[in-house]
Amino acid sequence: TQAEAGQMPAALATLQELRQKVPQAAPRALYERGLLYAHSGDDAAAVREYQAGLALAPRLPHLHLALAQVLAHQGELLEAARHAQTAQSLGLAVPAELLQQLQAPPQSPAPTPTP
C-alpha cells in the first residue's frame, strides 16, 4: 500500500478523494485515514478522523473500536470504555488487552516523601 511504502501524504490524499467522490465510502475512508494517523503516532488526528466517521455512521463498530484504542492510548479510559462497549454491543469482539487496560484501576501518583 501507499502508506507502507512511506507515502502517507499520498495515501491520505487518495482516501480524501475517495471520500469526496463516493460519499457512501466516506466513513470507511475516514476510518482508514484514522488508522494511518494512529500508525504514524498522530493520535489527535486519528481521533478527529474517527469522530468524523462516527458522525456519518454511528453504528460502525470498527470506528468505535479504533477510537477506543486511541483514546485508551491517550489515557482517556472512561471515554475509551464507552466506545469499546458500543463496539461490543454492535457485534465486534474487543481485544482482551484493551479490555484489561480499560478495567485497570487508575494509577495515582506516588506520594512524595516528607523530610
N, C-alpha and C positions, 0 to 999 in steps of 0.2 A: 504494500500500500504506500501511498504518498507519505504518510506520517512516519512509517518505519524507515523510509529512505531519507529521513531528515528534512522532509519538505512540508513541515507543519503548516506554514502560511498558505501553501498551495492547497493542502487538504482542507483547511478551514474555508478557503475561498470557494472550493468546489462544493462543499456542503452548504455554504451560504447561497450559492447559485441554485442548487437543488431546492433549497427551502423556498426561494422566490419563484422558481419556475413551476414547481409541483407542490402547491400548498398542502395537499394531504400528506406529503412526506415531511413537512416541517417538524413535527415532533421527533421523528426519527433522526433528522438532520441535527436538531438541537441536542439530542442525546449523544450522537456521535461527536459533535463539537465539544460537548462536556467531557467526554472520555478523553479526547485529545488534550484538553486543558488540564484535566486531572493527571493524566500520564506525564505531562510536562512539569507538574508541580504548581500550576496556577489554580489553586483551589477556589479563589474568589471568582475567577472567570468560569470555572466549571459550575459553581453554584448558580451563577447567573443564567447559564445555558440550560441547566436542568430546570430551574424555576420557570424559565420562558417556555420550555417544553410542557411542563405541567399546567401552565396557564392555558395551553391549547388542548391538552389531552390529559386531564387529571386522573384518568383511570389506567394509565400505562404503568404497570408495576415496575418495569426496568428503570424508568425515570425516578420513581420513588426510592428504589434500592440504591441507585447510583448516588442520588442526593444524600441518602442516609450515610453512605460510606464516606463521602467527602465531609459532611458535617461532623461525623464521628472523628475523623482525622483532625478537624479543627477544634475538637473538644466541645462541640455543641451537642452534648449527648441527649438532652431531652428532645430537641428537635429531630435529631437523627433517629431516636427511638420511635417517634411518631411516624416518620416516613418508612422505617423498616416495618412497623406494624401494618401500615397501609399496603405496602408491597405484599406482605404475607396474606392480608385479607383479600387481595386481588389474585391470589393463587401462585405467587412466586416464592420459592424457597429462599430464605435468608441464610447466608453462610453462618455457621456456628461461631466462627471467630468474631464476627460482627455482633452477634447476639451476646456473646460473653463480654465484649468490650462495653456494650450498652448496659449490661447488668452489673458491671463492676462498680463498687462504691466510689464516689469522687475522692480523689486524693487531696487531702488537706496539707497545707504547707507544714513542714517540720517546725516544731517550736524552736525559737531562738533561745539559747542558754542565757540565763541571767547571771551577771557577775556577783 
